[in-house]
Amino acid sequence: MILVYMTLLIAGLLSTVFTYLAVTERDLLKAVAYSAGQSIAYSILFQVFAATDILLAYIAISVGVYSALLIYIVGKTERFEG
């Protein structure tokens, strides 16, 4: 039971850190990578909560399609903000 709580704590902290890094980063490709890391941390939380149906859809969309789409869009614009 303690392993479940530790996993929840670590994944929650990781998602918070990745979200902060994605928002404050000026390099847009790094921000996309941080956003993907945040999505992976949320996927771990969904697995711990035994929400496998949500987990499968979330991994395919947020980690795969969303990140690929953002990388494509950043490639069409400038990499650095401002």
C-alpha positions as CSV (number, residue, x, y, z in Angstrom):
1,M,0.0,0.0,0.0
2,I,2.9,2.4,0.7
3,L,4.2,1.7,-2.8
4,V,0.9,3.0,-4.2
5,Y,1.1,6.2,-2.2
6,M,4.7,6.8,-3.1
7,T,3.9,6.3,-6.8
8,L,1.1,8.8,-6.5
9,L,3.3,11.3,-4.7
10,I,6.2,11.0,-7.1
11,A,4.0,11.1,-10.3
12,G,2.0,14.1,-8.9
13,L,5.2,16.0,-8.1
14,L,6.7,15.1,-11.5
15,S,3.6,16.4,-13.3
16,T,3.7,19.6,-11.4
17,V,7.4,20.2,-12.2
18,F,6.9,19.3,-15.9
19,T,4.0,21.7,-16.1
20,Y,5.9,24.5,-14.5
21,L,8.9,23.9,-16.8
22,A,6.6,23.8,-19.9
23,V,5.0,27.1,-19.0
24,T,8.2,28.9,-18.3
25,E,10.4,27.6,-21.1
26,R,11.2,29.9,-23.9
27,D,12.4,27.2,-26.3
28,L,9.2,25.8,-27.8
29,L,10.6,22.3,-28.6
30,K,11.7,21.9,-25.0
31,A,8.3,23.1,-23.9
32,V,6.7,20.3,-26.0
33,A,9.1,17.8,-24.5
34,Y,8.1,18.9,-21.0
35,S,4.5,18.7,-21.9
36,A,5.0,15.1,-23.0
37,G,6.7,14.4,-19.7
38,Q,3.8,15.8,-17.9
39,S,1.5,13.6,-19.9
40,I,3.6,10.5,-19.0
41,A,3.3,11.5,-15.3
42,Y,-0.5,11.7,-15.7
43,S,-0.5,8.3,-17.4
44,I,1.3,6.8,-14.4
45,L,-1.4,8.3,-12.2
46,F,-4.2,6.9,-14.4
47,Q,-2.5,3.4,-14.2
48,V,-2.3,3.6,-10.4
49,F,-6.0,4.6,-10.2
50,A,-6.8,1.6,-12.4
51,A,-8.4,3.7,-15.1
52,T,-7.1,1.6,-18.0
53,D,-9.7,2.7,-20.6
54,I,-8.8,6.4,-20.0
55,L,-5.1,5.5,-19.9
56,L,-5.1,3.9,-23.4
57,A,-6.9,6.8,-25.0
58,Y,-4.8,9.4,-23.1
59,I,-1.5,7.8,-24.1
60,A,-2.4,7.7,-27.8
61,I,-3.7,11.2,-27.9
62,S,-1.7,13.3,-25.5
63,V,1.7,11.7,-25.7
64,G,1.5,10.7,-29.4
65,V,-0.7,12.8,-31.5
66,Y,-0.6,16.0,-29.5
67,S,3.2,16.1,-29.2
68,A,3.7,15.2,-32.9
69,L,1.2,17.9,-33.9
70,L,2.9,20.5,-31.7
71,I,6.4,19.6,-33.1
72,Y,5.0,20.0,-36.6
73,I,3.5,23.4,-35.8
74,V,6.7,24.6,-34.1
75,G,8.6,23.5,-37.2
76,K,6.4,25.8,-39.3
77,T,7.1,28.8,-37.0
78,E,10.1,30.0,-35.0
79,R,11.6,27.7,-32.4
80,F,12.2,30.4,-29.8
81,E,9.5,32.6,-28.2
82,G,9.6,36.3,-28.2
